[in-house]
Amino acid sequence: MIKRVVAALVLVVSLGGPALDPFASLPASAATKSGSVRFATAVMKTLIVKGRAPKTGYSRAQFGAAWADVDHNGCDTRNDILRRDLTSVTYRSGTCVILSGVLHDPYGGSVINFRRGAATSPAVQIDHVVALSDAWQKGAFAWTFTKRLSFANDPLELLAVDGPINSQKSDSDAASWLPPMKTYRCQFVARQIAVKSKYGVWITSAERDAFGRVLAKCPKQLLPPG
């Protein structure tokens, strides 16, 4: 079935038709099996469910220095994410350091004018969507240092957000905290599911139930790429 849909897409494009998503009309099972489209509800069911381990031994240093340049592009991770998530970005001359930009905060919906070194600088923070200590208590304590470093700097795991709201989130999981902006909650839990699936972070039963309640309102929610 997938081959027929993709073939039809190629024919439409060759005839000058509009570009189409070849999986847009596929049933959920076919699209998921294709490996190109993954539904959050389906992937959620593959996550291991068990209790939270102790926080013993956790520290930020267990995940490496903050904002290491793990992709070796010459820019630290914080500036990489600011460049991705802000608009109207300006740079320090000759560098990739972000001097200013505008954030449309996904968590609260506010618009924040960011300027490095000014009072607005701490108003924008880079959130680990799956908090590092949450990940530690759900499997990361047993990882290698290299895997924890990769996790902490993975763009899939990071979002530029409203600083005070991020402080409220702290190290909560979805069972105890969701973004105030309800229209973003489906995307938020889908990103958490994507991160936990990618790295093998388990979830608690309360967390699974929270995911389920959110995704019941958006059963076709896709995981973000990455």
N, C-alpha and C positions, 0 to 999 in steps of 0.2 A: 504493500500500500504506500509506504514511504517513497519508494522509487517512483511510483506513478505520479505522486504529488510533486516531487522534485522535477520530474520530466516535464510535467505540465507547466511548472514555473519557468523552466528554461525556454519552453515554447512561447509563453506569454512575453517574456523579456525579449526574445529574438524578434517578435512581431511588433515590438515597440510599446507593449503594454506596461502598466504600472508595476513597480517592484513590489513583490509580495513576500510575506513571511511563509516559507514552505511548510511550516509546522502549525500555522495559525488555526487551521481547520481540522487538525488531526485529533483523534481522541486522546485523552490524557495518557493512557497506557502506551500507545504507539509513540507519542512525542517523547515520553520519558525514556523508553527503550532506545530511541534513536541516539541518545547520548548528547544531543544538541540542546534539548530543552528539558529542564527539570522542575517539576512542581514542588513547592515547599511542603505541601501536605504529604506527598509521597516520600520525600527524603526524610522528613521528620520521623516517619515510622521506622526508618533504618537506624536511628540513633540509639545507642545503648542507654537504658534507664537504670540508674541505681543511686544509692545515697551519696551525699557529699562527703568527701574525705576531709580529714583535719587540715587546718591551714598551717600546721607546723612546718617551719622551714621556709615559708614564703617571704620573699622580698622582691622589690622591683628589679634589683640587680640580677635576680635569677633569669631574667629575660634580656639581659645585656644592657649596655648603655642606651639611654633614651635617644631615639631617633637616629640610630646608626644608618650609614649609607650602605645598606645591604645589597642594593642592586648596582652599586659602583658607577652611578651616573654623575657623580660629582656633587650631588645635592643630598642633604639629609632628608629623612623620611617626612619630617614635619613640613618642610618646604615643598616636597613633592605633593603632599595631600592638600596643602593650601592652594597650590597651583591648580590642582584638579577640581577642588570644591568651591573656590571663590571665583567671582567674576570681576571684570575691570581691574585686573591685577597689574601692579607695577613692581619693578625689581630694583634692587641696588645695582648700580652700574657695574657691568661686567661679571655679575654673579647670578645665581638662581635664588638668592634670598628675597623673599616676598616682603615688600615694604608696605603695600596697602592693597585693599581689595574689598569686595562686598560679599558677605555671606547671607544666603537665604537659608536660615537655620531649619533643618529637617525636623528637629525635635519639638520646637515650640512655634515655628512659623514666622519668627521675627526676622527683620532685615538688619544686619549688623555691619556697620562700616568699620573695617579693620584697618588699623595703622600701627605698624611696629613701633614699640617704644612709647606709644601714647597710652592714655587711659583705656582706650578701646582694645589694646593688645590682649589682656587676659580675658576679654569678653568672648574671644574665639579660642576654643581648645580643640585638640585632636583626641577624640574618644576612641578607646578600644571597645568596640561594640560588644564583644565578649570580654568582660573585665579580666585582667590578668590574674587576679587572685581567684576569681571564679573558675577560670581555666585550670589554675594550679590545683584546686580542690576537686577537679573533675578529670584528672588525668595528667596534667602537665607536670606534676611533681615527679613523674617517672620518665619524662622526656630527656633527650640530650640537650645540652646547652644550645647547640646549633639549631635544633628544631624550635626551641623557645624563642631564640633571637629572630628567626624567620616569622614566627607567629606574631610577635610584637610589632613587626614592621611590615606586615602584609597589607597592601592597600584594601583587600577585601574586608579586613578586620578594623579598618580605620575610617573615621568620618570627622570632618570639621563641623563643630556644633557650638551652640550657645554655651559659654563657659559656666555660668551659674546653674543651668539645667544639668550639665554634665556632672557638676559637683553633687547635685541632688541624686543623680543616678549612682554615683560612687561605684561600688563593686557588686551592685545588685544584678540578679538575673531576671528573666522575664516574669517569673512568678511573683516578684516583689516590686518591679518597676517597668513601666512602659512609657513611651514618649507622650507628653501632654497633648500633642497634636494627634488626634485619633486617626486622621486620614493617612498618617505615616506608619501606623502600627503594623500593618501587613508587610510593608517593605522592611521594617525594622526586624521583625521576627524571622522573615525570610533570610535576611543577612546573617542573623545569629545562627540559624539552621545551616546555612551554607558554610560558615566558618567552622562550626562544630563538626559538620560532616567531613570537611576537608582535612581537619587535624585529628579527628577521632576523639573529640571532647565529649564526654557523656553528659546526660541531662538527668535531673531528678524527676520524679513523678509529678510534683507540683509544677515544674517547668514545662513538662510535656502537656499538662492540662492547660496551662496558660497559652502555649503555642496553639493548641487546638481551639480554644475559645476565640482567639484572634483570627485564625485562618478559616474558621467556620463562616466568617463574613466575606472571605475572599478565597474560595477554594481553588481558583485558577492562578493564584499568585505564583509567579516564577521566582526562582533563585536568581540573585545577581550573578553576572559572569565573574569568573575568577576562581 
